[in-house]
């Protein structure tokens, strides 16, 4: 059972790891106030004080402030993500502290054209284009500089398993350079059999997430989804462990296999799917979005040509989204330059509030009903910190 002070110690450690020295001391002092005999809190407090006594110590608390802490994700949203940054270390910290998953599209082709996906009108079926080596290596080498340890997703508007050798080479490089990262492959399962699964495990994949798609035009039916889950489990020789089930809406299960986590799932996208920033007729219909959106804070999305878009609902090579490209990986700019750029910051500023959103986000239903995106207490107190002009950022002591 967790000790009463432990939550405060964990928060203090997260702040310390993020170079929020003054905030770390405050959290640690509160933990000691709850339990004066807590040895771990005392040890941590001495380390914090040692750093605070060093005038040259990197201390973000001097000029910035945390806004939201997601302890389970080890993610901190702060003024760093809402200011155009020019210092390389600040850019790296803004990315490292807030981004907890990266989507990288290593190839373009998909073998399906689901009606709830932009591939229903974009041709991703007839040909393939691999991500250039310098783009993928540029991404991974940048991540290596911050010892990236969160999630790297091999996913996009493609089917990664269509071109397994290319995928395995990319996974192997990522595992070599990012030993602490969690590598996740998203697949429709059509090309996943036991030999392929074992190759993914050998290359260093931590998790496979399988989406159970039915033939084009066939409506969501629980029985058919269950049948396909059983078929894939039988093919892989794995037991099925149910996770969650909402009748006629959603099915999630685990396929139990040593050495890797396998999630298999499907949702009725006609009811709950994303309309991809208003480009599709799926999911909840809205006239004007007021819900906040944190996707451009926590995500970093790289298409197969290296183009970075603000969030995962946008297709990097879709003409409808051509005006929203924020940069290109593999060129002169690092991923941290892109993330800390004026344009990317502008997206975050415009979405971290409960005001009506501008196009293309005005009709987007992604996460529109999530409590986190609709709670005034989360957003309203911070508008004076988030909203000011980039040319005159607020400095908080």
C-alpha positions in Angstrom: 0.0 0.0 0.0 1.3 3.4 -1.0 2.4 5.6 2.0 0.4 8.8 2.4 3.4 11.0 1.5 4.4 9.0 -1.5 2.2 10.8 -4.0 3.9 14.0 -3.1 7.3 12.5 -3.4 6.5 11.1 -6.8 5.4 14.6 -7.9 8.5 16.2 -6.5 10.7 13.6 -8.4 8.8 14.4 -11.6 9.3 18.1 -11.1 13.0 17.5 -10.3 13.5 15.4 -13.4 11.9 18.2 -15.4 14.2 20.8 -13.8 11.4 22.6 -11.9 13.5 23.0 -8.8 11.4 25.4 -6.8 8.2 23.5 -7.6 10.0 20.2 -6.7 11.0 21.7 -3.3 7.4 22.8 -2.6 6.0 19.3 -3.4 8.7 17.6 -1.3 8.1 19.9 1.7 4.4 19.1 1.5 5.2 15.4 1.5 7.4 15.8 4.6 4.7 17.8 6.3 2.4 14.8 5.9 5.0 12.4 7.2 8.0 14.0 8.9 9.7 10.6 9.2 9.6 9.9 5.5 13.3 9.2 4.7 12.9 9.2 1.0 11.3 12.6 1.0 14.2 13.9 3.2 16.8 12.5 0.9 15.1 14.1 -2.1 14.7 17.4 -0.4 18.5 17.6 0.3 19.2 16.9 -3.4 16.8 19.6 -4.4 18.3 22.1 -2.0 21.8 21.2 -3.3 20.8 22.2 -6.8 18.9 25.3 -5.7 22.1 26.5 -4.1 23.9 26.3 -7.4 23.3 29.7 -9.2 24.1 28.0 -12.5 21.6 25.1 -12.1 19.1 24.7 -14.8 15.9 25.8 -13.1 12.7 26.3 -15.2 10.9 27.6 -12.1 12.7 30.9 -12.5 10.9 31.9 -15.7 8.1 29.4 -16.3 5.4 27.6 -14.5 3.7 24.2 -14.8 0.0 24.3 -15.8 -1.0 20.6 -15.7 0.8 17.5 -14.5 -0.2 14.0 -15.8 1.7 11.8 -13.3 0.8 8.5 -14.9 2.1 9.7 -18.3 5.0 11.5 -16.6 3.9 14.5 -18.7 4.0 18.2 -17.7 2.2 20.9 -19.6 3.7 24.3 -18.8 4.3 27.7 -20.3 7.1 26.1 -22.3 4.5 24.6 -24.7 2.8 28.0 -25.2 5.9 30.2 -26.0 7.9 30.4 -29.2 11.3 29.0 -28.0 14.7 29.9 -29.4 17.0 28.2 -26.8 17.8 24.6 -27.9 17.6 23.2 -24.4 14.2 24.8 -23.7 12.9 23.4 -27.0 14.1 19.9 -26.0 12.5 20.2 -22.6 9.2 21.4 -24.0 9.0 18.4 -26.2 10.4 15.8 -23.7 8.1 16.9 -20.9 4.8 17.1 -22.7 5.0 14.7 -25.7 4.1 11.1 -24.6 3.6 9.5 -28.0 4.9 9.9 -31.5 3.3 8.5 -34.6 5.6 7.7 -37.5 4.3 6.5 -40.9 7.1 4.4 -42.3 5.2 3.6 -45.5 2.2 4.9 -47.3 0.2 1.9 -48.5 -2.8 0.3 -46.9 -4.7 -2.8 -48.1 -8.0 -1.5 -46.9 -10.3 1.5 -47.8 -12.6 1.8 -44.8 -15.4 4.3 -45.2 -14.5 5.8 -41.8 -11.0 6.6 -42.9 -9.6 9.2 -45.2 -8.2 6.4 -47.3 -11.8 6.0 -48.6 -11.1 9.1 -50.8 -7.2 9.1 -50.8 -5.6 6.4 -52.8 -3.3 4.6 -50.4 -4.1 1.2 -52.0 -2.6 1.1 -55.5 1.1 2.0 -54.7 3.5 2.5 -51.9 6.1 5.0 -50.9 8.6 4.3 -48.1 9.7 6.9 -45.7 13.2 8.0 -46.7 16.0 6.7 -44.5 17.2 10.2 -43.6 13.7 11.1 -42.4 13.4 8.1 -40.0 17.0 8.3 -38.8 16.7 12.0 -38.3 13.7 11.5 -36.1 15.3 8.7 -34.0 18.6 10.5 -33.7 16.8 13.6 -32.4 14.9 11.5 -29.9 18.2 9.9 -28.8 19.5 13.3 -27.7 16.7 13.5 -25.0 16.9 9.8 -24.1 13.3 9.4 -25.2 11.5 6.9 -23.0 7.8 7.2 -23.9 5.8 5.7 -26.8 6.9 5.5 -30.4 4.0 4.3 -32.6 4.5 2.7 -36.0 1.2 3.9 -37.4 -0.4 6.3 -39.8 -2.9 6.0 -42.6 -1.1 2.9 -43.7 -0.8 -0.8 -42.9 2.8 -1.1 -41.5 2.8 -5.0 -41.8 2.3 -4.8 -45.6 6.1 -4.2 -45.9 7.5 -6.2 -43.0 11.2 -6.1 -43.8 11.2 -2.3 -44.0 9.2 -2.1 -40.8 11.6 -4.4 -38.9 14.6 -2.4 -40.0 13.0 0.8 -38.7 12.0 -0.9 -35.4 15.5 -2.4 -34.9 17.1 1.1 -35.3 14.7 2.6 -32.9 15.3 -0.1 -30.3 19.1 0.3 -30.7 19.0 4.1 -30.2 16.0 4.4 -27.9 16.5 1.5 -25.4 13.9 2.8 -22.9 11.2 3.8 -25.4 8.0 1.8 -25.7 7.7 0.7 -29.3 4.1 0.0 -30.5 2.9 -1.3 -33.9 -0.6 -0.6 -35.0 -2.1 -3.1 -37.5 -5.4 -4.3 -39.0 -4.1 -7.9 -38.3 -4.4 -9.1 -41.9 -0.7 -9.8 -42.2 0.0 -10.8 -38.7 0.7 -14.5 -38.1 2.9 -16.3 -35.6 6.2 -16.0 -37.6 5.6 -12.2 -38.1 4.8 -11.7 -34.5 8.0 -13.4 -33.4 10.0 -11.2 -35.7 8.4 -8.1 -34.1 9.3 -9.4 -30.7 12.8 -10.1 -31.7 13.2 -6.6 -33.1 12.2 -5.1 -29.8 8.5 -4.3 -30.1 6.7 -3.9 -26.8 3.1 -3.8 -27.9 0.9 -4.6 -30.9 -2.5 -3.0 -31.2 -4.9 -4.7 -33.7 -7.9 -3.0 -35.0 -10.6 -5.4 -36.2 -12.0 -4.0 -39.4 -14.9 -5.6 -41.3 -15.3 -5.5 -45.1 -16.0 -2.1 -46.7 -19.6 -1.0 -46.2 -20.5 -3.7 -43.7 -21.9 -2.2 -40.5 -20.5 -2.8 -37.1 -21.9 -6.0 -35.6 -20.7 -7.4 -32.2 -20.9 -11.0 -33.3 -18.7 -10.4 -36.4 -16.1 -8.6 -34.4 -16.0 -11.4 -31.8 -15.7 -13.9 -34.7 -12.7 -12.0 -36.2 -11.0 -11.7 -32.8 -11.4 -15.5 -32.3 -10.0 -16.1 -35.7 -6.9 -13.9 -35.2 -6.3 -15.4 -31.7 -6.5 -18.9 -33.2 -4.1 -18.0 -35.9 -1.6 -16.7 -33.3 -2.3 -19.4 -30.8 -3.1 -17.0 -28.0 -5.7 -17.1 -25.2 -8.1 -14.2 -25.1 -8.5 -12.1 -22.0 -11.5 -9.7 -22.2 -10.8 -6.1 -21.2 -14.0 -4.1 -21.9 -17.2 -4.4 -23.8 -20.0 -2.0 -24.5 -22.8 -3.8 -26.4 -23.1 -2.7 -30.1 -20.4 0.0 -29.5 -17.0 -1.3 -28.5 -15.0 -4.5 -27.8 -11.5 -4.6 -26.4 -9.5 -7.7 -25.4 -5.9 -8.8 -24.8 -4.3 -11.7 -26.7 -2.0 -13.3 -24.1 1.5 -14.0 -25.5 4.9 -14.1 -23.7 7.2 -11.2 -24.4 4.7 -8.7 -25.8 1.4 -6.9 -25.1 -1.3 -7.5 -27.7 -4.5 -5.4 -27.6 -7.2 -6.3 -30.1 -10.2 -3.9 -30.4 -12.8 -2.3 -32.5 -15.3 0.5 -32.1 -18.4 1.4 -34.0 -16.8 4.3 -35.8 -20.2 5.4 -37.3 -21.2 6.2 -33.8 -17.9 7.1 -32.1 -15.4 7.6 -34.8 -13.4 10.8 -35.6 -14.6 12.9 -38.5 -11.0 13.7 -39.2 -11.3 17.5 -38.6 -14.7 17.6 -40.4 -13.6 15.7 -43.6 -15.7 12.6 -42.9 -19.3 11.9 -41.9 -18.5 9.7 -38.9 -19.1 10.0 -35.2 -20.8 12.9 -33.3 -22.1 15.8 -35.4 -21.3 19.2 -34.1 -22.1 22.7 -35.4 -19.2 24.5 -33.6 -16.5 23.0 -31.4 -15.9 24.7 -28.1 -14.2 21.8 -26.4 -10.5 22.2 -25.7 -8.0 19.9 -27.4 -4.6 18.8 -26.1 -3.5 16.7 -29.0 -0.9 19.2 -30.4 0.6 19.2 -26.9 1.0 15.5 -26.4 1.4 14.2 -29.9 4.1 14.5 -32.6 2.8 13.2 -36.0 5.2 12.4 -38.9 3.9 11.3 -42.3 5.8 9.1 -44.7 7.2 12.1 -46.5 8.5 13.6 -43.3 5.7 16.2 -43.0 4.6 17.1 -39.5 0.9 17.9 -38.9 -0.7 19.3 -35.7 -2.5 16.1 -34.8 -3.3 12.5 -35.7 -6.7 13.3 -37.3 -4.9 15.1 -40.2 -3.4 13.2 -43.2 0.0 14.7 -44.0 -0.2 14.2 -47.8 -3.9 15.0 -48.1 -4.5 18.2 -50.2 -7.2 19.2 -47.6 -4.4 19.5 -45.0 -1.7 20.9 -47.1 -2.0 24.3 -45.5 -1.4 22.9 -42.0 2.1 21.4 -42.4 4.3 22.6 -39.6 7.7 21.4 -40.8 9.6 18.5 -42.3 11.7 16.0 -40.4 15.1 15.2 -41.9 15.8 18.7 -43.1 17.8 21.4 -41.3 15.3 21.7 -38.4 15.2 19.3 -35.5 11.9 17.9 -34.3 12.4 20.2 -31.3 12.7 23.2 -33.6 9.4 22.2 -35.2 7.6 21.6 -31.9 8.8 24.9 -30.5 8.0 26.9 -33.6 5.6 29.9 -33.7 3.1 28.0 -35.9 3.0 24.9 -33.7 2.7 27.1 -30.6 -0.1 28.9 -32.2 -2.1 25.7 -32.6 -1.7 24.9 -29.0 -2.7 28.4 -27.9 -5.8 28.4 -30.0 -7.0 25.0 -28.7 -6.2 25.2 -25.0 -9.5 27.0 -24.1 -13.3 26.6 -24.2 -13.9 29.2 -26.9 -15.3 28.5 -30.4 -12.5 27.0 -32.5 -11.4 28.1 -36.0 -11.2 25.9 -39.1 -10.2 23.1 -39.5 -10.9 22.4 -35.8 -14.4 24.1 -35.8 -16.2 20.9 -36.9 -13.7 18.3 -35.5 -15.3 15.8 -33.1 -12.1 14.2 -31.9 -12.4 13.9 -28.1 -15.2 16.5 -28.1 -17.1 14.8 -25.3 -14.2 13.9 -23.0 -14.6 15.5 -19.6 -11.0 16.6 -19.7 -11.7 18.7 -22.7 -14.8 20.4 -21.2 -13.8 21.2 -17.6 -13.6 25.0 -17.1 -11.5 24.7 -14.0 -8.7 23.1 -16.1 -8.6 25.9 -18.7 -10.0 29.2 -17.5 -7.5 29.9 -14.7 -4.7 29.6 -17.2 -5.8 31.8 -20.1 -3.8 34.8 -19.0 -0.7 32.6 -19.1 -1.5 30.7 -22.3 -3.0 33.4 -24.4 -0.6 36.4 -24.5 1.3 37.3 -27.6 4.3 35.3 -28.4 6.3 38.5 -28.6 5.7 39.3 -24.9 5.6 36.1 -22.8 4.7 36.4 -19.2 7.6 35.6 -16.9 6.7 34.0 -13.6 9.1 33.8 -10.7 
